[in-house]
Amino acid sequence: MATLANCAAASHLVAKEKLASLSTESTFLGLQLHGHGQNAVRMINKVSKSHAIATSIRANAVAAPVETLKPADGKKTMTKSSCIITGASSGLGLATAKALTESGEWHVVMACRDFLKAEKAAKSVGLPKGSYTVMHLDLASLESVRQFVTNFRNSGMPLDVLVCNAAVYFPTAKEPTFSAEGFELSVATNHLGHFLLARLLLEDLEKSQSKAKRLIIVGSITGNTNTLAGNIPPKANLGDLRGLSGGLNGVNASPMIDGGAFDGAKAYKDSKVCNMLTMQEFHRRYHEKTGIAFTSLYPGCIATTGLFRSHIPLFRTLFPPFQKYITKGFVSEEESGKRLAQVVSDPSLSKSGVYWSWNNDSSSFENVLSEEASNQDKAKKVWEISEKLVGLE
Ligand SMILES: NC(=O)c1ccc[n+]([C@@H]2O[C@H](COP(=O)([O-])OP(=O)(O)OC[C@H]3O[C@@H](n4cnc5c(N)ncnc54)[C@H](OP(=O)(O)O)[C@@H]3O)[C@@H](O)[C@H]2O)c1
């Protein structure tokens, strides 16, 4: 686990532009620090300057310095790229963190609501020591999202890729539950929390010196009614967005985006439609201006993850073999992690505005979204209402 001393060190990794004139290789506290892309070392010499910043970071949100690779031949060195993954404490997020850190080219910030669980998970899958940092983030609290952004900035780490992966799913809930700000919990966590996070971190991504700066929002087949899986009731449908406009509070507005009666499975699917619409709206508004690639994906049916934790036990027992042997849509957590890691880092998946999927032979392709999940007018409206709900307007 990182310490406040690490924080002090991390806060010495200052903004790239200030340091463009420094040499491309330097040593600090025994670490080799090297250029990140074209610009150079992120370091300043005076430890005392960082003290105030370091102590302001919450104890459960500490950060380690970004490491560098130093190949055995000692000839070339390379700074690791930096990627934030929300919900990296299990399932797809954890498997992606593993795939990225094992490549030796990435430092992963595990943005998780349960610090200890994330630390244990990282150790249980053997994430290489020093290749990751756990930072606290509860997407069901907009205050926590803002605090996370402050903590991340205080760490001094650059941001090359943001992966909005975390999600909750309440298929058997009879009654809605609500976030800190009083929004229905699945849309609050899966969409609104990520919407605020991505909007705030856009300027950090823009500063990335990487040629492959990316913002990825994990989508799902279940939100796409142009598929067999997306046609299993209850189907995703955002309607005229009257519930979302009303604040999804279940008091003077429906907890459902379309204004209907609460249905936990539908709320999840609707939130995934919002994820895919948001990715496209980001692409239209910011791709040309910033060079950031905005993408989404369906990683496959990862039937063993914690996503299904609140489903009935019989479902959890039968779902994996059903997907494996009947639909043949089953994807292991390891394989799904490799897929998302591809979207993070593979140069051939750098196109913006794409919803990626994979064939059975694990080759990627640009998938087609449903009519609703690609509706530009709806994307604009979801964007504008979400801005109001998260306080960005
Ligand atoms: N499993 C599938 O078949 C499948 C298919 C298509 C798409 N997906 C998508 O894949 C992504 C990952 O899901 P998964 O299957 O890997 O499920 P998972 O194992 O349950 O992982 C979800 C992660 O989200 C985190 N999380 C939940 N609420 C949070 C909050 N308020 N703040 C911060 N983190 C929170 C969880 O944290 P805790 O560990 O603390 O609970 C967990 O780390 C989701 O976007 C899901 O929609 C999954």
The ligand as a MOL file (V3000), in Angstrom:
LIG
                    3D

  0  0  0     0  0            999 V3000
M  V30 BEGIN CTAB
M  V30 COUNTS 48 52 0 0 0
M  V30 BEGIN ATOM
M  V30 1 N -20.4990 -9.3020 -16.6030 0
M  V30 2 C -20.9820 -9.1820 -17.8400 0
M  V30 3 O -21.4280 -10.1500 -18.4500 0
M  V30 4 C -20.9630 -7.8560 -18.5380 0
M  V30 5 C -21.4280 -7.7820 -19.8620 0
M  V30 6 C -21.4210 -6.5560 -20.5150 0
M  V30 7 C -20.9480 -5.4390 -19.8790 0
M  V30 8 N -20.5100 -5.5320 -18.5840 0 CHG=1
M  V30 9 C -20.0340 -4.3050 -17.9570 0
M  V30 10 O -18.7390 -4.5340 -17.4390 0
M  V30 11 C -18.4820 -3.6030 -16.3960 0
M  V30 12 C -17.8830 -4.3220 -15.2010 0
M  V30 13 O -18.8110 -5.2390 -14.6820 0
M  V30 14 P -18.3770 -6.6380 -14.0870 0
M  V30 15 O -19.1540 -7.6610 -14.8130 0
M  V30 16 O -16.9200 -6.7500 -14.0290 0 CHG=-1
M  V30 17 O -19.0170 -6.5430 -12.6140 0
M  V30 18 P -18.3420 -6.5470 -11.1610 0
M  V30 19 O -17.3930 -7.6630 -11.0220 0
M  V30 20 O -19.4870 -6.4680 -10.2090 0
M  V30 21 O -17.5260 -5.1860 -11.1300 0
M  V30 22 C -18.1570 -3.9650 -10.9320 0
M  V30 23 C -17.2190 -3.0320 -10.2310 0
M  V30 24 O -17.8940 -1.7820 -10.0200 0
M  V30 25 C -17.6430 -1.3780 -8.7090 0
M  V30 26 N -18.6380 -0.4520 -8.1810 0
M  V30 27 C -19.9370 -0.6710 -7.9640 0
M  V30 28 N -20.5080 0.4160 -7.4320 0
M  V30 29 C -19.5490 1.3530 -7.3250 0
M  V30 30 C -19.5150 2.6670 -6.8450 0
M  V30 31 N -20.5850 3.2680 -6.3170 0
M  V30 32 N -18.3530 3.3590 -6.8780 0
M  V30 33 C -17.2420 2.7680 -7.3690 0
M  V30 34 N -17.2040 1.5140 -7.8360 0
M  V30 35 C -18.3500 0.8130 -7.8020 0
M  V30 36 C -17.5950 -2.6650 -7.9060 0
M  V30 37 O -16.9840 -2.4160 -6.6530 0
M  V30 38 P -17.0600 -3.4640 -5.4320 0
M  V30 39 O -16.0350 -4.4930 -5.7230 0
M  V30 40 O -16.7340 -2.6210 -4.2510 0
M  V30 41 O -18.4500 -4.0110 -5.4110 0
M  V30 42 C -16.7790 -3.5280 -8.8420 0
M  V30 43 O -15.4070 -3.2690 -8.6920 0
M  V30 44 C -19.8290 -2.9170 -16.1130 0
M  V30 45 O -19.8290 -1.6540 -16.7400 0
M  V30 46 C -20.8370 -3.8290 -16.7670 0
M  V30 47 O -21.9910 -3.1160 -17.1690 0
M  V30 48 C -20.4950 -6.6980 -17.9040 0
M  V30 END ATOM
M  V30 BEGIN BOND
M  V30 1 1 1 2
M  V30 2 2 2 3
M  V30 3 1 2 4
M  V30 4 1 4 5
M  V30 5 2 4 48
M  V30 6 2 5 6
M  V30 7 1 6 7
M  V30 8 2 7 8
M  V30 9 1 8 9
M  V30 10 1 8 48
M  V30 11 1 9 10
M  V30 12 1 9 46
M  V30 13 1 10 11
M  V30 14 1 11 12
M  V30 15 1 11 44
M  V30 16 1 12 13
M  V30 17 1 13 14
M  V30 18 2 14 15
M  V30 19 1 14 16
M  V30 20 1 14 17
M  V30 21 1 17 18
M  V30 22 2 18 19
M  V30 23 1 18 20
M  V30 24 1 18 21
M  V30 25 1 21 22
M  V30 26 1 22 23
M  V30 27 1 23 24
M  V30 28 1 23 42
M  V30 29 1 24 25
M  V30 30 1 25 26
M  V30 31 1 25 36
M  V30 32 1 26 27
M  V30 33 1 26 35
M  V30 34 2 27 28
M  V30 35 1 28 29
M  V30 36 1 29 30
M  V30 37 2 29 35
M  V30 38 1 30 31
M  V30 39 2 30 32
M  V30 40 1 32 33
M  V30 41 2 33 34
M  V30 42 1 34 35
M  V30 43 1 36 37
M  V30 44 1 36 42
M  V30 45 1 37 38
M  V30 46 2 38 39
M  V30 47 1 38 40
M  V30 48 1 38 41
M  V30 49 1 42 43
M  V30 50 1 44 45
M  V30 51 1 44 46
M  V30 52 1 46 47
M  V30 END BOND
M  V30 END CTAB
M  END
